[in-house]
């Protein structure tokens, strides 16, 4: 009897929870913050429904409607999760863009030592445009003079906040092989490293704007949650961080969208968004811009080099007049806690 009741109720309850999770991406975190946590469950409910579909097919055929509904309604989330595109041929009027959260060029899992390997790698990288978050440089010591090493390769640069005096304060940077016509900020968050900047680049045949953004970080230290000590406080702290982070990113995205509306040039936006593809903020971005992973990527595009390896929070977006030819996550460089992301674009207007 208990088994019959369980089977009778578990499927409609799961279907209801699934639809609630899906609808959560329509609710701004500034309006109803619990929706943020419902959206985090979307990958799990997709997986559960995918497992239950064959189970109901063979054992509970009268219940097959529930997981089938969950999967059909979840198609938009499948499309932002996995992509399968062949890279397009190289074109004469093509630009390549690299984006990387450099973690201040610190060594992997070590925050008191710098990685000269990573610095040499980014300096030698052949991309036309390079965007860095958590960027630092030290003009006083050549091995750590990231700006100097990149400029020696013929690049022009716009450095925001990162000081040149050896203090290694985090900032943003954009470097370009082409002349830089203009620079500016989209927003500045006082006391934070989460800002947005842009440069206008003269390609010779057209002008393109590159946005480099680092949206609000969670500021979570995972090791703090490994034991059960002070568990209630830790959970309250976790909820507060996730809630406040989502709300702040929503504000920053609004600023970004407003800025692009008056942009006179085709534009590309890249950076560390700290947003998974299952959130109101991500879907707000894709309402206004095209996503390079979705249009030209392959696989899952996971971008974190950490225990949370299954997350994609580094993105490339672009506006009208731009076409993505290729997008990929470069796993050859594993020093930072983010993998570099690469995109190839052409101006199509």
DRENDO-1510 file (C-alpha; in Angstrom, 1 decimal, always signed):
<recs>
REC; n; res; u; v; w
REC; 1; UNK; +0.0; +0.0; +0.0 .
REC; 2; UNK; +2.8; +2.4; +0.9 .
REC; 3; UNK; +4.6; +1.6; -2.3 .
REC; 4; UNK; +1.4; +2.3; -4.3 .
REC; 5; UNK; +1.0; +5.7; -2.6 .
REC; 6; UNK; +4.6; +6.5; -3.2 .
REC; 7; UNK; +4.4; +5.8; -6.9 .
REC; 8; UNK; +1.1; +7.7; -7.1 .
REC; 9; UNK; +2.5; +10.9; -5.7 .
REC; 10; UNK; +6.2; +10.9; -6.5 .
REC; 11; UNK; +5.8; +11.5; -10.2 .
REC; 12; UNK; +3.4; +14.4; -10.0 .
REC; 13; UNK; +5.4; +16.0; -7.2 .
REC; 14; UNK; +8.6; +15.6; -9.3 .
REC; 15; UNK; +6.8; +17.1; -12.3 .
REC; 16; UNK; +5.6; +20.1; -10.2 .
REC; 17; UNK; +9.1; +20.7; -8.8 .
REC; 18; UNK; +10.6; +20.4; -12.3 .
REC; 19; UNK; +8.3; +23.1; -13.7 .
REC; 20; UNK; +8.9; +25.4; -10.7 .
REC; 21; UNK; +12.7; +25.1; -11.3 .
REC; 22; UNK; +12.2; +25.9; -15.0 .
REC; 23; UNK; +10.1; +28.9; -14.3 .
REC; 24; UNK; +12.6; +30.2; -11.8 .
REC; 25; UNK; +14.7; +31.6; -14.7 .
REC; 26; UNK; +11.9; +34.1; -15.4 .
REC; 27; UNK; +12.0; +35.6; -12.0 .
REC; 28; UNK; +14.6; +38.4; -11.2 .
REC; 29; UNK; +16.7; +37.7; -8.1 .
REC; 30; UNK; +16.0; +41.2; -7.0 .
REC; 31; UNK; +12.3; +40.5; -7.0 .
REC; 32; UNK; +12.1; +37.0; -5.4 .
REC; 33; UNK; +15.5; +35.7; -4.3 .
REC; 34; UNK; +14.5; +32.1; -3.5 .
REC; 35; UNK; +14.1; +31.5; -7.3 .
REC; 36; UNK; +18.0; +31.6; -7.4 .
REC; 37; UNK; +18.2; +28.3; -5.5 .
REC; 38; UNK; +15.4; +26.7; -7.6 .
REC; 39; UNK; +17.4; +27.4; -10.8 .
REC; 40; UNK; +20.5; +25.7; -9.3 .
REC; 41; UNK; +18.5; +22.4; -9.3 .
REC; 42; UNK; +17.8; +22.5; -13.1 .
REC; 43; UNK; +20.7; +20.2; -14.1 .
REC; 44; UNK; +19.6; +17.7; -11.4 .
REC; 45; UNK; +15.9; +17.6; -12.4 .
REC; 46; UNK; +16.9; +17.2; -16.1 .
REC; 47; UNK; +19.1; +14.2; -15.2 .
REC; 48; UNK; +16.4; +12.7; -12.9 .
REC; 49; UNK; +13.8; +13.0; -15.6 .
REC; 50; UNK; +16.1; +11.4; -18.2 .
REC; 51; UNK; +16.7; +8.5; -15.9 .
REC; 52; UNK; +13.0; +8.1; -15.1 .
REC; 53; UNK; +11.9; +8.1; -18.8 .
REC; 54; UNK; +13.1; +4.5; -19.5 .
REC; 55; UNK; +12.1; +3.4; -16.0 .
REC; 56; UNK; +8.5; +4.4; -16.6 .
REC; 57; UNK; +8.6; +3.1; -20.2 .
REC; 58; UNK; +9.3; -0.4; -18.9 .
REC; 59; UNK; +7.7; -0.5; -15.4 .
REC; 60; UNK; +5.2; +2.4; -15.0 .
REC; 61; UNK; +3.8; +3.2; -18.4 .
REC; 62; UNK; +0.9; +5.1; -17.0 .
REC; 63; UNK; +3.4; +7.6; -15.4 .
REC; 64; UNK; +5.6; +8.1; -18.5 .
REC; 65; UNK; +3.9; +11.4; -19.2 .
REC; 66; UNK; +5.6; +13.1; -16.2 .
REC; 67; UNK; +9.3; +12.6; -17.1 .
REC; 68; UNK; +8.4; +13.1; -20.8 .
REC; 69; UNK; +6.9; +16.5; -19.9 .
REC; 70; UNK; +9.9; +17.3; -17.8 .
REC; 71; UNK; +12.3; +16.6; -20.6 .
REC; 72; UNK; +10.2; +18.3; -23.3 .
REC; 73; UNK; +9.8; +21.5; -21.2 .
REC; 74; UNK; +13.5; +21.3; -20.4 .
REC; 75; UNK; +14.7; +21.5; -24.1 .
REC; 76; UNK; +15.8; +25.1; -23.8 .
REC; 77; UNK; +18.1; +24.1; -20.9 .
REC; 78; UNK; +19.5; +21.2; -22.8 .
REC; 79; UNK; +20.4; +23.6; -25.6 .
REC; 80; UNK; +22.4; +25.9; -23.3 .
REC; 81; UNK; +24.1; +22.9; -21.7 .
REC; 82; UNK; +25.5; +21.0; -24.7 .
REC; 83; UNK; +26.6; +22.3; -28.1 .
REC; 84; UNK; +27.9; +20.5; -31.1 .
REC; 85; UNK; +29.2; +22.7; -34.0 .
REC; 86; UNK; +32.0; +22.2; -36.4 .
REC; 87; UNK; +34.5; +25.1; -36.4 .
REC; 88; UNK; +34.1; +27.3; -39.5 .
REC; 89; UNK; +36.9; +27.9; -41.9 .
REC; 90; UNK; +39.3; +30.8; -41.2 .
REC; 91; UNK; +38.4; +34.0; -43.0 .
REC; 92; UNK; +40.6; +36.9; -44.0 .
REC; 93; UNK; +38.6; +39.4; -42.0 .
REC; 94; UNK; +38.6; +37.4; -38.8 .
REC; 95; UNK; +39.5; +38.3; -35.2 .
REC; 96; UNK; +40.5; +35.8; -32.4 .
REC; 97; UNK; +39.7; +36.6; -28.8 .
REC; 98; UNK; +41.2; +35.1; -25.7 .
REC; 99; UNK; +39.6; +35.5; -22.3 .
REC; 100; UNK; +41.0; +34.3; -19.0 .
REC; 101; UNK; +40.5; +34.8; -15.3 .
REC; 102; UNK; +44.2; +34.8; -14.4 .
REC; 103; UNK; +43.9; +34.6; -10.7 .
REC; 104; UNK; +46.6; +37.3; -10.4 .
REC; 105; UNK; +48.9; +34.9; -12.2 .
REC; 106; UNK; +49.3; +32.9; -9.0 .
REC; 107; UNK; +50.4; +29.2; -9.1 .
REC; 108; UNK; +47.8; +26.5; -9.0 .
REC; 109; UNK; +46.4; +26.1; -5.5 .
REC; 110; UNK; +49.1; +28.5; -4.2 .
REC; 111; UNK; +48.3; +32.2; -3.6 .
REC; 112; UNK; +51.7; +33.3; -2.4 .
REC; 113; UNK; +53.7; +32.3; -5.4 .
REC; 114; UNK; +53.5; +33.6; -9.0 .
REC; 115; UNK; +53.5; +31.4; -12.1 .
REC; 116; UNK; +56.0; +32.6; -14.6 .
REC; 117; UNK; +54.8; +29.7; -16.8 .
REC; 118; UNK; +51.3; +31.3; -17.0 .
REC; 119; UNK; +52.8; +34.8; -17.6 .
REC; 120; UNK; +55.0; +33.5; -20.5 .
REC; 121; UNK; +52.0; +31.6; -21.9 .
REC; 122; UNK; +49.7; +34.6; -22.1 .
REC; 123; UNK; +52.5; +36.8; -23.5 .
REC; 124; UNK; +53.2; +34.3; -26.2 .
REC; 125; UNK; +49.6; +33.6; -27.1 .
REC; 126; UNK; +48.8; +34.5; -30.7 .
REC; 127; UNK; +45.2; +35.8; -30.2 .
REC; 128; UNK; +44.4; +39.1; -31.8 .
REC; 129; UNK; +42.7; +40.3; -28.6 .
REC; 130; UNK; +43.3; +39.2; -25.0 .
REC; 131; UNK; +41.0; +39.9; -22.1 .
REC; 132; UNK; +42.0; +39.2; -18.5 .
REC; 133; UNK; +40.1; +39.3; -15.2 .
REC; 134; UNK; +41.9; +39.3; -11.9 .
REC; 135; UNK; +44.8; +40.8; -13.8 .
REC; 136; UNK; +48.0; +42.0; -12.1 .
REC; 137; UNK; +51.4; +43.2; -13.3 .
REC; 138; UNK; +54.7; +44.4; -11.7 .
REC; 139; UNK; +56.8; +46.8; -13.8 .
REC; 140; UNK; +59.6; +46.6; -11.2 .
REC; 141; UNK; +60.5; +43.0; -11.9 .
REC; 142; UNK; +60.6; +41.7; -15.5 .
REC; 143; UNK; +59.5; +38.1; -14.9 .
REC; 144; UNK; +56.2; +39.5; -13.3 .
REC; 145; UNK; +55.9; +42.4; -15.7 .
REC; 146; UNK; +52.9; +40.9; -17.6 .
REC; 147; UNK; +52.0; +44.2; -19.3 .
REC; 148; UNK; +55.6; +44.8; -20.5 .
REC; 149; UNK; +55.9; +41.2; -21.8 .
REC; 150; UNK; +52.7; +41.4; -23.8 .
REC; 151; UNK; +53.4; +44.9; -25.2 .
REC; 152; UNK; +56.8; +43.6; -26.4 .
REC; 153; UNK; +54.8; +41.3; -28.7 .
REC; 154; UNK; +53.3; +44.3; -30.4 .
REC; 155; UNK; +50.1; +44.7; -28.4 .
REC; 156; UNK; +48.3; +47.9; -27.2 .
REC; 157; UNK; +46.6; +47.7; -23.9 .
REC; 158; UNK; +44.1; +49.2; -21.5 .
REC; 159; UNK; +44.7; +48.3; -17.9 .
REC; 160; UNK; +42.0; +49.0; -15.3 .
REC; 161; UNK; +42.8; +49.2; -11.6 .
REC; 162; UNK; +45.7; +46.8; -11.7 .
REC; 163; UNK; +48.7; +48.8; -10.4 .
REC; 164; UNK; +52.1; +48.8; -11.9 .
REC; 165; UNK; +54.0; +49.2; -8.6 .
REC; 166; UNK; +54.3; +45.7; -7.5 .
REC; 167; UNK; +51.3; +45.8; -5.1 .
REC; 168; UNK; +49.5; +43.2; -7.4 .
REC; 169; UNK; +46.1; +44.7; -6.9 .
REC; 170; UNK; +43.6; +42.8; -9.1 .
REC; 171; UNK; +42.1; +44.5; -12.1 .
REC; 172; UNK; +40.9; +44.0; -15.7 .
REC; 173; UNK; +43.0; +44.3; -18.9 .
REC; 174; UNK; +42.4; +44.2; -22.6 .
REC; 175; UNK; +45.2; +43.9; -25.1 .
REC; 176; UNK; +44.9; +44.3; -28.9 .
REC; 177; UNK; +47.2; +43.8; -31.9 .
REC; 178; UNK; +45.2; +46.5; -33.5 .
REC; 179; UNK; +45.1; +50.3; -32.6 .
REC; 180; UNK; +42.9; +51.2; -29.7 .
REC; 181; UNK; +40.7; +54.2; -30.5 .
REC; 182; UNK; +38.9; +54.6; -27.2 .
REC; 183; UNK; +38.6; +53.1; -23.7 .
REC; 184; UNK; +36.2; +53.3; -20.8 .
REC; 185; UNK; +34.3; +51.7; -18.0 .
REC; 186; UNK; +30.8; +50.2; -17.9 .
REC; 187; UNK; +30.6; +50.2; -14.2 .
REC; 188; UNK; +32.9; +50.4; -11.2 .
REC; 189; UNK; +32.1; +48.6; -8.0 .
REC; 190; UNK; +34.0; +50.4; -5.1 .
REC; 191; UNK; +36.1; +48.1; -2.9 .
REC; 192; UNK; +35.6; +45.2; -5.4 .
REC; 193; UNK; +37.5; +43.6; -8.3 .
REC; 194; UNK; +34.2; +43.1; -10.2 .
REC; 195; UNK; +34.0; +45.8; -12.8 .
REC; 196; UNK; +33.3; +46.1; -16.5 .
REC; 197; UNK; +35.5; +47.9; -19.1 .
REC; 198; UNK; +35.6; +48.3; -22.9 .
REC; 199; UNK; +37.9; +49.3; -25.8 .
REC; 200; UNK; +37.1; +50.4; -29.3 .
REC; 201; UNK; +39.5; +48.7; -31.8 .
REC; 202; UNK; +40.4; +49.9; -35.3 .
REC; 203; UNK; +40.6; +46.8; -37.5 .
REC; 204; UNK; +41.4; +48.8; -40.6 .
REC; 205; UNK; +38.2; +47.8; -42.4 .
REC; 206; UNK; +35.8; +48.4; -39.4 .
REC; 207; UNK; +35.7; +49.2; -35.7 .
REC; 208; UNK; +34.8; +46.7; -33.1 .
REC; 209; UNK; +34.1; +47.2; -29.4 .
REC; 210; UNK; +35.4; +44.6; -26.9 .
REC; 211; UNK; +33.8; +44.4; -23.5 .
REC; 212; UNK; +35.7; +42.7; -20.7 .
REC; 213; UNK; +33.6; +42.0; -17.6 .
REC; 214; UNK; +34.0; +40.4; -14.2 .
REC; 215; UNK; +30.6; +40.1; -12.6 .
REC; 216; UNK; +30.1; +39.8; -8.9 .
REC; 217; UNK; +31.9; +36.9; -7.3 .
REC; 218; UNK; +30.4; +34.6; -4.7 .
REC; 219; UNK; +33.4; +35.0; -2.4 .
REC; 220; UNK; +33.0; +31.5; -1.2 .
REC; 221; UNK; +35.8; +29.5; +0.3 .
REC; 222; UNK; +34.8; +25.9; -0.2 .
REC; 223; UNK; +37.1; +24.5; +2.6 .
REC; 224; UNK; +34.9; +26.4; +5.1 .
REC; 225; UNK; +32.0; +24.1; +4.4 .
REC; 226; UNK; +33.8; +20.7; +4.6 .
REC; 227; UNK; +33.0; +20.1; +8.3 .
REC; 228; UNK; +29.7; +20.3; +10.2 .
REC; 229; UNK; +31.1; +22.8; +12.8 .
REC; 230; UNK; +28.8; +25.9; +13.1 .
REC; 231; UNK; +26.6; +24.3; +10.4 .
REC; 232; UNK; +23.6; +26.6; +10.8 .
REC; 233; UNK; +25.8; +29.7; +10.6 .
REC; 234; UNK; +27.6; +28.3; +7.5 .
REC; 235; UNK; +24.3; +27.6; +5.7 .
REC; 236; UNK; +23.0; +31.1; +6.5 .
REC; 237; UNK; +26.3; +32.6; +5.3 .
REC; 238; UNK; +26.1; +30.5; +2.1 .
REC; 239; UNK; +22.5; +31.5; +1.3 .
REC; 240; UNK; +23.4; +35.2; +2.0 .
REC; 241; UNK; +26.4; +35.0; -0.4 .
REC; 242; UNK; +24.4; +33.4; -3.2 .
REC; 243; UNK; +21.4; +35.7; -2.8 .
REC; 244; UNK; +23.5; +38.9; -2.7 .
REC; 245; UNK; +25.8; +37.8; -5.5 .
REC; 246; UNK; +22.9; +37.0; -7.9 .
REC; 247; UNK; +21.2; +40.4; -7.1 .
REC; 248; UNK; +24.4; +42.3; -7.7 .
REC; 249; UNK; +25.1; +40.5; -11.0 .
REC; 250; UNK; +21.6; +41.4; -12.1 .
REC; 251; UNK; +22.4; +45.1; -11.5 .
REC; 252; UNK; +25.7; +44.8; -13.4 .
REC; 253; UNK; +24.0; +43.1; -16.3 .
REC; 254; UNK; +21.4; +45.8; -16.5 .
REC; 255; UNK; +24.3; +48.3; -16.7 .
REC; 256; UNK; +26.0; +46.3; -19.5 .
REC; 257; UNK; +22.8; +46.0; -21.5 .
REC; 258; UNK; +22.1; +49.7; -21.2 .
REC; 259; UNK; +25.7; +50.5; -22.3 .
REC; 260; UNK; +25.5; +48.3; -25.4 .
REC; 261; UNK; +22.3; +49.9; -26.5 .
REC; 262; UNK; +24.1; +53.1; -27.5 .
REC; 263; UNK; +27.2; +51.3; -28.8 .
REC; 264; UNK; +27.9; +52.6; -32.3 .
REC; 265; UNK; +30.0; +49.5; -33.3 .
REC; 266; UNK; +29.6; +45.7; -33.5 .
REC; 267; UNK; +30.6; +44.3; -30.1 .
REC; 268; UNK; +31.9; +41.2; -28.3 .
REC; 269; UNK; +31.5; +40.7; -24.6 .
REC; 270; UNK; +33.7; +38.2; -22.7 .
REC; 271; UNK; +34.8; +37.5; -19.2 .
REC; 272; UNK; +34.0; +35.8; -15.9 .
REC; 273; UNK; +30.3; +36.1; -15.4 .
REC; 274; UNK; +30.0; +33.9; -12.3 .
REC; 275; UNK; +26.7; +32.8; -13.8 .
REC; 276; UNK; +25.8; +29.2; -14.9 .
REC; 277; UNK; +23.5; +28.8; -17.9 .
REC; 278; UNK; +20.5; +28.0; -15.6 .
REC; 279; UNK; +19.7; +31.4; -14.1 .
REC; 280; UNK; +17.6; +34.5; -14.7 .
REC; 281; UNK; +20.7; +36.5; -15.3 .
REC; 282; UNK; +22.1; +34.2; -18.0 .
REC; 283; UNK; +18.7; +34.1; -19.9 .
REC; 284; UNK; +18.5; +37.8; -19.6 .
REC; 285; UNK; +21.9; +38.1; -21.4 .
REC; 286; UNK; +20.9; +35.6; -24.1 .
REC; 287; UNK; +17.7; +37.6; -24.7 .
REC; 288; UNK; +19.8; +40.6; -25.8 .
REC; 289; UNK; +23.0; +38.9; -27.1 .
REC; 290; UNK; +24.1; +35.7; -28.9 .
REC; 291; UNK; +26.2; +33.3; -27.0 .
REC; 292; UNK; +29.4; +32.0; -28.7 .
REC; 293; UNK; +29.3; +28.6; -27.0 .
REC; 294; UNK; +25.7; +28.0; -28.1 .
REC; 295; UNK; +26.3; +29.1; -31.7 .
REC; 296; UNK; +29.8; +27.8; -32.3 .
REC; 297; UNK; +31.0; +25.6; -29.4 .
REC; 298; UNK; +31.4; +21.9; -28.8 .
REC; 299; UNK; +30.7; +19.7; -25.8 .
REC; 300; UNK; +29.7; +21.1; -22.4 .
REC; 301; UNK; +32.1; +24.0; -22.3 .
REC; 302; UNK; +33.0; +23.6; -18.6 .
REC; 303; UNK; +35.3; +26.4; -17.7 .
REC; 304; UNK; +36.3; +25.9; -14.1 .
REC; 305; UNK; +39.5; +24.2; -13.2 .
REC; 306; UNK; +38.6; +23.2; -9.7 .
REC; 307; UNK; +36.5; +20.8; -7.7 .
REC; 308; UNK; +33.5; +22.5; -9.3 .
REC; 309; UNK; +34.7; +21.4; -12.7 .
REC; 310; UNK; +31.2; +20.9; -14.0 .
REC; 311; UNK; +30.4; +24.6; -14.1 .
REC; 312; UNK; +30.4; +26.9; -17.1 .
REC; 313; UNK; +30.6; +30.5; -15.8 .
REC; 314; UNK; +33.0; +32.1; -18.3 .
REC; 315; UNK; +31.2; +33.2; -21.4 .
REC; 316; UNK; +31.5; +35.0; -24.7 .
REC; 317; UNK; +28.5; +37.0; -26.0 .
REC; 318; UNK; +28.2; +39.2; -29.1 .
REC; 319; UNK; +25.8; +41.6; -30.7 .
REC; 320; UNK; +24.4; +42.3; -34.2 .
REC; 321; UNK; +26.9; +42.5; -37.0 .
REC; 322; UNK; +29.1; +39.8; -35.4 .
REC; 323; UNK; +29.2; +36.1; -36.4 .
REC; 324; UNK; +30.9; +33.4; -34.2 .
REC; 325; UNK; +33.1; +31.0; -36.3 .
REC; 326; UNK; +34.4; +28.9; -33.4 .
REC; 327; UNK; +34.4; +28.8; -29.6 .
REC; 328; UNK; +36.3; +26.5; -27.3 .
REC; 329; UNK; +37.7; +26.1; -23.8 .
REC; 330; UNK; +41.4; +25.7; -23.9 .
REC; 331; UNK; +42.4; +23.0; -21.3 .
REC; 332; UNK; +46.1; +23.1; -22.2 .
REC; 333; UNK; +46.8; +25.8; -19.6 .
REC; 334; UNK; +45.8; +24.5; -16.1 .
REC; 335; UNK; +47.5; +27.0; -13.8 .
REC; 336; UNK; +44.5; +29.3; -13.0 .
REC; 337; UNK; +41.3; +28.0; -11.4 .
REC; 338; UNK; +39.6; +29.0; -14.7 .
REC; 339; UNK; +40.4; +27.6; -18.1 .
REC; 340; UNK; +41.1; +30.1; -21.0 .
REC; 341; UNK; +38.2; +30.5; -23.4 .
REC; 342; UNK; +38.8; +31.3; -27.1 .
REC; 343; UNK; +36.5; +32.6; -29.8 .
REC; 344; UNK; +36.9; +33.4; -33.5 .
REC; 345; UNK; +34.7; +36.0; -35.0 .
REC; 346; UNK; +34.0; +37.9; -38.2 .
REC; 347; UNK; +32.1; +41.1; -38.8 .
REC; 348; UNK; +29.1; +40.2; -40.8 .
REC; 349; UNK; +27.4; +43.6; -41.3 .
</recs>
